[in-house]
Each structure stands twice: as structure tokens, then as C-alpha cells.
Amino acid sequence: MQVTTFEQVNETIYHEKLPNGLRVYLLPKTGFSKTYAVFTTRYGSIDSHFRAGGEETIVPDGIAHFLEHKLFEKKDRDVFQDFSRNGASSNAFTSFNRTAYLFSSTEQVVENLNTLLDFVQDPYFSDQSVEKEKGIIGQEIQMYDDNPDWKVYMNLLKALYQKHPVRIEIAGTIESISRITKEALYRCYETFYHPGNMLLFVVGAIDPEQIMQVIRDNQARKQFPPVPRIERFFPEEPGEVGMKRIEHHLPVGLPKCLIGYKETNLGLTGQALLKQELTTKLVLEILFGTSSVLYQKLYDSGLITESFDFDYTAETAYAYSLLGGDTPDPDELVKVLNGEVERILEQGISTEDFERSRRKKIGQFLRALNSVEYIANQFTSYKFNETDLFDVLPVLESITLDDANRRLREHFQPEQQAVSIVRSASTKEQPF
């Protein structure tokens, strides 16, 4: 077992790659009562076209999310009940590029850890249960279609991206899930749920030697075929955005508006990707954070509410920033925000704003390390991108004002922008 200490944040990671290829990371937290474990596969909604074992396969949209649902249901029981009996809270989620299964508990950690490993590695699908699940997930899809926050977000991605599957709903559509079969589920499971494509992270009140031995023993009881070589296929995405503006009508008290910028500097991994992510998030904080002059001006005028937020998503093949929230006047909000971006593009970021915002980001990161949920979910996400959560602090400290101004000029360009609006049909529409 390898041991790595990150002295800046006083954290020690225990790591081992098991014979079946599973990567295990353990982080003991002194003084914590809760333990949080997440078992993650590098498989998400965008992975619908792939080749493994020499066989090329195209599966219906939404199958990764469908598979996540089905793994909890066994022939003779529901796995949620297994966790509940042992005092654990369990859950799962599917994103664009990964699927994660998790639990948190303050007791019976060994039993819950074995349950987590065993249920994910023991699939059971029947024709009857697959058909039943289509109705359940169909209702979930309809629920998301009526959710204005989700709709304004997904519509923004559909505007930014012309061909990349990140523009497709994670759960798919009612039509696409109707084509999912038991055989397709097993094909995806056998391809993407091999231990060699997965990562297990446990953080909290644990003895790393004991927990690692529990995991070793659990995996040694099981047999797995050789790790499949997976090739993922994605359509070539044009550099320009697909649509400058997209609108949708739903009953909302206030219209919702998101502005997005499509990233053009792609193909990065590891430290390069991490630095681009952190620098872009820092620039967003400088431009639109609660301590910025613009934020106070917008808030005092009533043009934004406390829902206003911003973020940057960084992956090797796609990346984008977004900002916005509830607003009584989406068109005026877009106009004011664009004017501020244009002004700062001309003037550049000041040293004072840069240093203040960087200190704020460092403080936010250090506070977040008190959350086992944050650590676990961020750690696995960063690992799949060949970097480390605990590199965030030194990379943040290494970013310079020149880096921030360069990123500002690269990313926040008008031609890379798209706008998504959701408002009631009765709301007056004004083109901009």
C-alpha cells in the first residue's frame, strides 16, 4: 500500500491498485464520526458509442442512467434496504462521464462497504424488470422536462454544442429508453463496470490497514475476465456555438437566464487541465462574485436575486462556463453582463481584484475539506482526469495575474457565447 502525504493540507492518502485493476484510495480523518465511500466507474451518459473486445456498439441515449437504477434491484431484494438495516444512507448518480454509487454511515462500515462492492459487482437484469423500469424512468424524464432550473441548463448545453453528446439529456428520452434491452444493459455493464475501469474512495473515521484488507478480501473472492480495452467514439464538434439564443416556456414566477461560454482550448489532462479550470473559476469570481462591484450593482437594482451563480466545467473533450439565475429581465441582464465583460477585456483585471478573489477561493477550498462528501466526489472526479484534489491548493497559489488576464481574453469571447432563457409564455419577449 502506497502512502502519500500532502503537508500543505495535512492529509494522507493510502493507495493500492488491486490485481483485478481496481484502484483504491483511503483517507482517514481524525476526529470525524462519519465515513463516506464512493464506488465510481468511468462511464456516463456521453459513452453511447464504443468498441470493446473488438465489437463496436451504439446504445440508446440514457442507458448509463438506466443501468444505475437497475443495479439497486436484485432478484430477491432492494439494496437500499440492505444499507438501511446497517444504519447507512445510500445513493447513486450518473453524470455525463461517470456513474457513482455511495453510502455514508457512522457504524457498521465494514458491512456497508461489502454491501457496496457486492451489489455493484453482481448485476441482475430480467426482461420483465427492464420493462417495468422504463415506466419509472419515463416519469423521471417528464419530471425533469417540467423543471425550469434543469431545462434552462440543458437548453444552454444544446445551444453551445452542435454534435457532442454532452448536449443530450443524461436520462435520455422516453423514445430512447424504450429501445433499451436486457442484453444492451449487460453489454454496457461488462464493458464499463470492470474493476480496471473503476475507482473506490473511502474517507472518514477509518483504519486504513483494516479497510484495505476488507477490500482486498472482498475482491479476492470474485473472478473477473481480463480488463477490456475500451475505445470511445464522439462526433467531431465544431468550434462555434450551435445557437446564440434558446428560449423555453414553463410556468415560473421569475424568468431564468443562463449565459454560457464554450471552451476552445481542449485536449488537456492532468495539471494543465486543473490549472485551466482553477484559473477560469478565479476569473469568474473576479467578474461576478458577491464581492464584485457588478454583483452589488445588479443585486441592488433587483436585476438578479440570491439565485445568481456561476461555474466552470472542465473535461478533456469539452468544457464550458455558465452564469445566471432568476431575473425579472433576462435581456437587460445579458446586456449588462456583456457590457461588464467587454469593459474588463479592455482594461484587464486589477491586482487588487485578483488577490482578493484568489484568497477567497483558497479559503473556500480549505473549508470544503471539512466535508467528507465534497472530498470523496471531487477526489474521484479529479482522478479520472489524471490529477489530484490536493493539488488544488498549490495550483491556486501558482496562478498569476498574467494567467488570469490571458484566460479572460481566451475564454470570454462574444462569438463563444450562448444564452438560454426559461420564462412563462405570457412574459413579454424582447430580442437582443
C-alpha positions in Angstrom: 0.0 0.0 0.0 1.4 3.4 -1.1 1.2 6.3 1.3 1.2 9.9 0.1 1.2 12.9 2.5 0.0 16.4 1.4 1.7 18.5 4.0 0.0 21.8 3.0 -3.4 20.5 3.9 -2.2 17.9 6.4 -3.9 15.0 4.6 -2.5 11.5 4.0 -3.8 9.2 1.2 -3.4 5.4 1.2 -3.5 3.9 -2.2 -3.3 0.5 -3.8 -4.1 -1.0 -7.2 -5.5 -4.5 -6.8 -4.7 -7.4 -9.0 -8.0 -7.0 -10.9 -7.2 -3.4 -11.7 -9.4 -1.7 -9.1 -7.8 1.5 -7.8 -8.5 2.0 -4.1 -7.9 5.3 -2.2 -8.4 5.7 1.5 -8.3 9.0 3.5 -8.6 8.7 7.3 -10.0 11.8 9.0 -9.1 12.2 12.7 -12.0 13.4 14.8 -14.7 12.6 12.3 -17.5 10.2 13.2 -18.9 9.7 9.6 -17.5 7.5 6.9 -18.3 8.1 3.3 -17.5 5.7 0.5 -18.0 6.1 -3.3 -17.5 3.4 -5.9 -17.2 5.0 -9.3 -16.9 3.9 -12.9 -15.6 6.0 -15.7 -18.9 5.6 -17.6 -21.5 8.3 -18.2 -24.3 9.4 -20.5 -21.9 10.5 -23.2 -20.5 7.0 -23.7 -23.1 5.6 -26.1 -20.7 4.7 -28.9 -17.8 2.5 -28.1 -15.7 -0.5 -29.0 -14.6 -3.2 -26.6 -13.3 -6.7 -27.3 -13.2 -5.8 -31.0 -17.0 -5.2 -31.1 -18.3 -1.7 -31.9 -21.5 -0.8 -30.2 -24.0 2.0 -30.3 -26.6 2.0 -27.5 -29.7 4.2 -26.8 -29.3 7.5 -25.0 -29.9 7.2 -21.3 -28.6 3.7 -20.8 -25.9 4.6 -18.3 -28.5 6.2 -16.0 -30.9 3.3 -16.6 -28.1 0.8 -15.6 -27.5 2.8 -12.4 -31.2 2.3 -11.5 -31.2 -1.4 -12.3 -28.1 -2.3 -10.2 -30.0 -1.5 -7.0 -32.7 -4.0 -7.8 -31.9 -7.7 -7.3 -33.9 -10.8 -7.9 -34.9 -11.1 -4.2 -34.5 -7.7 -2.6 -33.9 -4.0 -2.9 -30.3 -3.0 -2.0 -31.4 0.2 -0.3 -32.9 -2.0 2.4 -29.6 -3.7 3.0 -27.9 -0.4 3.7 -30.8 0.8 5.8 -30.6 -2.2 8.1 -26.9 -1.4 8.7 -27.6 2.2 9.6 -26.3 3.7 6.3 -27.7 6.2 3.9 -27.0 5.2 0.2 -27.4 6.8 -3.1 -26.1 6.9 -6.7 -25.8 9.4 -9.6 -25.0 9.4 -13.2 -23.3 12.3 -14.9 -22.0 12.9 -18.4 -18.8 11.0 -17.8 -19.2 8.8 -14.7 -21.5 6.8 -12.6 -21.1 6.7 -8.8 -22.6 4.5 -6.0 -22.1 5.7 -2.4 -23.0 5.4 1.2 -22.4 7.2 4.4 -22.6 5.8 7.9 -21.3 6.2 11.4 -21.4 2.5 12.2 -21.0 -1.0 10.6 -18.7 0.5 8.0 -17.2 -2.9 7.1 -20.7 -4.4 6.5 -21.7 -1.5 4.4 -18.5 -1.5 2.4 -19.0 -5.1 1.5 -22.6 -4.4 0.5 -21.5 -1.5 -1.8 -18.9 -3.7 -3.5 -21.1 -6.7 -3.8 -24.2 -5.1 -5.2 -22.4 -3.1 -7.8 -20.4 -6.2 -8.9 -23.5 -8.5 -9.1 -25.8 -7.4 -11.8 -29.3 -8.9 -12.3 -31.4 -7.8 -15.2 -34.6 -9.5 -16.5 -36.8 -8.7 -19.4 -39.7 -8.1 -17.0 -37.8 -5.8 -14.6 -36.3 -3.8 -17.6 -39.8 -3.1 -18.9 -41.0 -2.1 -15.5 -38.1 0.3 -15.1 -38.9 2.1 -18.4 -42.1 3.4 -16.8 -40.4 4.6 -13.7 -37.6 6.4 -15.6 -40.1 7.8 -18.1 -41.8 9.6 -15.2 -38.4 10.9 -14.1 -37.8 12.2 -17.6 -41.2 14.0 -17.6 -40.4 15.5 -14.2 -37.1 16.9 -15.5 -38.9 18.3 -18.6 -41.0 20.3 -16.2 -38.2 21.5 -14.0 -37.2 25.1 -15.1 -33.8 25.0 -13.5 -32.8 21.8 -15.3 -34.4 22.9 -18.5 -32.6 26.2 -18.7 -29.3 24.4 -18.0 -29.8 21.6 -20.6 -31.0 24.0 -23.2 -27.8 26.0 -22.7 -25.7 22.9 -23.5 -27.9 22.3 -26.6 -27.2 25.8 -27.7 -23.4 25.6 -27.0 -22.9 22.2 -28.6 -23.9 21.1 -32.0 -22.9 17.4 -32.0 -21.1 16.3 -28.8 -23.4 14.1 -26.7 -23.0 16.4 -23.7 -26.0 18.2 -25.2 -28.1 15.1 -24.7 -30.2 14.6 -21.6 -28.5 12.2 -19.1 -31.7 10.2 -18.6 -32.3 10.1 -22.4 -35.8 10.5 -23.8 -38.9 8.3 -23.4 -38.3 7.1 -27.0 -34.6 6.3 -26.5 -35.2 4.3 -23.3 -37.9 2.3 -25.0 -35.2 0.7 -27.0 -33.1 -0.4 -24.0 -32.9 -4.2 -23.6 -31.5 -6.6 -21.0 -28.8 -7.6 -23.5 -27.7 -4.0 -24.0 -27.5 -3.4 -20.3 -25.3 -6.5 -19.8 -23.1 -5.3 -22.8 -22.6 -1.9 -21.2 -22.0 -3.4 -17.7 -19.4 -5.9 -18.9 -17.6 -3.1 -20.8 -17.6 -0.3 -18.2 -18.0 -2.0 -14.8 -14.8 -4.0 -14.9 -12.7 -3.1 -11.8 -10.0 -1.9 -14.1 -12.3 1.0 -15.2 -13.4 1.8 -11.6 -12.2 3.6 -8.5 -13.1 3.2 -4.9 -12.6 6.0 -2.4 -13.3 5.8 1.3 -12.9 8.8 3.6 -13.7 9.4 7.3 -13.4 7.5 10.6 -11.4 4.5 9.2 -8.3 2.5 10.0 -6.7 2.3 6.5 -5.0 -1.0 7.1 -8.2 -2.7 8.2 -10.3 -1.2 5.4 -7.8 -2.0 2.7 -7.7 -5.7 3.9 -11.5 -5.8 3.8 -11.4 -4.6 0.2 -8.6 -7.0 -0.8 -10.5 -9.9 0.7 -13.8 -8.9 -1.0 -12.2 -8.7 -4.4 -10.2 -11.9 -4.0 -13.5 -13.8 -3.6 -14.5 -12.8 -7.1 -13.3 -13.6 -10.6 -13.1 -11.1 -13.4 -12.1 -11.5 -17.1 -9.1 -9.5 -18.4 -9.6 -5.8 -18.5 -11.3 -4.8 -21.8 -9.7 -2.2 -24.0 -12.3 0.5 -24.4 -12.4 2.9 -27.3 -15.0 5.7 -27.1 -16.2 7.5 -30.2 -17.5 11.1 -30.3 -18.6 13.1 -33.3 -16.3 16.0 -34.2 -17.6 19.1 -32.6 -17.4 22.4 -34.5 -15.7 25.2 -32.7 -18.6 27.7 -32.9 -21.7 27.5 -30.8 -24.8 25.9 -32.3 -27.3 28.6 -31.4 -26.8 32.1 -29.9 -30.1 32.0 -28.0 -32.7 29.4 -27.0 -36.0 30.0 -25.2 -38.5 27.7 -23.5 -41.8 28.4 -21.8 -42.7 27.0 -18.4 -44.7 28.4 -15.5 -42.2 30.4 -13.5 -42.5 33.2 -11.1 -39.4 34.9 -12.4 -37.7 34.1 -15.8 -34.5 32.1 -15.6 -31.5 33.1 -17.7 -28.1 31.3 -18.1 -25.2 32.7 -20.2 -22.6 30.2 -21.3 -19.2 30.3 -22.9 -18.0 27.4 -25.0 -14.3 26.4 -24.3 -12.0 26.3 -27.3 -8.8 25.2 -25.6 -9.5 21.5 -25.3 -7.5 18.2 -25.1 -5.9 19.0 -21.8 -5.3 16.5 -19.0 -3.6 16.4 -15.6 -2.1 19.6 -14.2 -2.7 21.6 -17.4 -6.5 20.9 -17.2 -6.5 21.6 -13.5 -4.8 25.0 -13.9 -7.2 26.0 -16.7 -10.2 25.0 -14.5 -9.0 26.9 -11.5 -7.9 30.0 -13.4 -11.3 30.2 -15.2 -13.1 29.8 -11.9 -11.0 32.5 -10.4 -11.8 34.9 -13.3 -15.5 34.1 -12.9 -15.1 35.0 -9.2 -13.4 38.3 -10.0 -16.0 39.3 -12.6 -19.2 38.1 -11.0 -18.5 37.1 -7.3 -20.5 38.6 -4.5 -17.7 41.0 -3.6 -17.5 42.4 -7.2 -18.9 45.9 -8.0 -21.0 44.4 -10.7 -22.7 41.9 -8.4 -23.7 44.6 -5.9 -25.0 46.8 -8.8 -27.1 44.0 -10.2 -28.4 42.9 -6.8 -29.2 46.4 -5.6 -31.1 47.2 -8.9 -33.2 44.0 -8.5 -31.9 42.6 -11.8 -30.6 39.4 -10.0 -31.6 37.5 -6.9 -29.6 35.3 -4.5 -30.0 32.5 -7.0 -27.3 34.1 -9.2 -24.4 31.8 -9.6 -21.6 30.8 -11.9 -19.3 27.8 -12.6 -16.9 26.2 -15.0 -16.9 22.6 -16.1 -13.6 21.2 -17.3 -13.2 17.9 -19.1 -10.6 16.9 -21.7 -13.1 16.8 -24.6 -15.5 19.6 -23.6 -15.6 22.5 -21.2 -17.8 25.5 -20.6 -18.6 28.2 -18.2 -22.1 29.4 -17.2 -23.6 32.2 -15.1 -27.0 33.5 -14.3 -30.1 32.8 -12.3 -33.6 34.2 -11.7 -34.1 37.7 -13.2 -37.1 39.9 -14.0 -35.5 41.0 -17.2 -33.3 38.4 -19.0 -32.5 40.7 -21.9 -31.3 43.5 -19.7 -29.2 41.1 -17.6 -27.4 39.8 -20.7 -26.8 43.4 -21.9 -25.3 44.5 -18.6 -23.2 41.4 -18.1 -21.8 41.6 -21.6 -21.0 45.2 -21.1 -19.0 44.4 -18.0 -17.1 41.6 -19.7 -16.3 43.9 -22.6 -15.1 46.6 -20.2 -12.8 44.3 -18.3 -11.5 42.8 -21.6 -10.3 46.3 -22.5 -9.0 47.3 -19.1 -7.8 43.9 -17.7 -8.1 42.5 -14.2 -6.7 44.7 -11.4 -4.1 43.4 -9.0 -6.4 44.2 -6.1 -9.4 42.2 -7.5 -7.1 39.3 -8.4 -5.5 38.9 -5.0 -8.8 39.4 -3.1 -10.6 36.7 -5.2 -7.7 34.3 -5.1 -7.6 34.5 -1.3 -11.4 33.9 -1.3 -11.0 30.8 -3.5 -8.3 29.4 -1.3 -10.4 29.9 1.8 -13.4 28.2 0.2 -11.3 25.2 -0.7 -9.8 24.8 2.8 -13.3 25.0 4.3 -14.6 22.4 1.9 -12.0 19.9 3.1 -14.1 19.6 6.3 -16.8 17.8 4.2 -16.3 14.1 3.5 -18.9 14.3 0.8 -17.1 17.1 -1.0 -13.7 15.3 -0.7 -15.0 12.0 -2.0 -16.9 13.3 -5.0 -14.2 15.8 -6.0 -11.3 13.3 -5.5 -12.8 10.7 -7.9 -13.6 13.3 -10.5 -10.1 14.7 -10.5 -8.5 11.2 -10.5 -10.3 10.3 -13.7 -8.8 13.4 -15.3 -5.3 12.3 -14.1 -4.9 14.9 -11.4 -5.4 15.1 -7.6 -7.8 17.0 -5.4 -5.0 18.0 -3.1 -3.1 19.7 -5.9 -5.8 22.4 -6.0 -4.1 24.5 -3.3 -0.6 24.7 -4.8 -2.0 25.3 -8.3 -4.3 28.1 -6.9 -1.2 29.6 -5.3 0.8 29.4 -8.5 -1.8 31.3 -10.7 -0.6 34.8 -11.6 -2.4 37.9 -12.7 -1.0 37.4 -16.2 -2.6 33.9 -16.2 -5.9 35.4 -15.2 -5.9 38.1 -17.9 -4.8 35.6 -20.5 -7.7 33.3 -19.6 -10.1 36.2 -19.6 -9.1 37.0 -23.2 -9.1 33.4 -24.3 -12.4 32.2 -22.9 -14.8 35.2 -22.6 -15.3 36.0 -26.3 -18.7 37.0 -27.7 -18.6 34.5 -30.5 -18.3 31.6 -28.0 -21.4 32.8 -26.0 -24.9 31.4 -26.0 -27.9 32.3 -23.9 -30.7 30.1 -22.5 -33.9 31.6 -21.1 -37.0 30.0 -19.5 -40.0 32.1 -18.8 -43.7 32.0 -18.7 -45.5 32.2 -22.1 -47.2 35.4 -21.0 -43.8 37.2 -20.3 -43.0 39.9 -22.8 -40.1 38.8 -25.1 -37.6 41.3 -26.2 -34.9 40.2 -28.7 -31.3 41.5 -28.0 
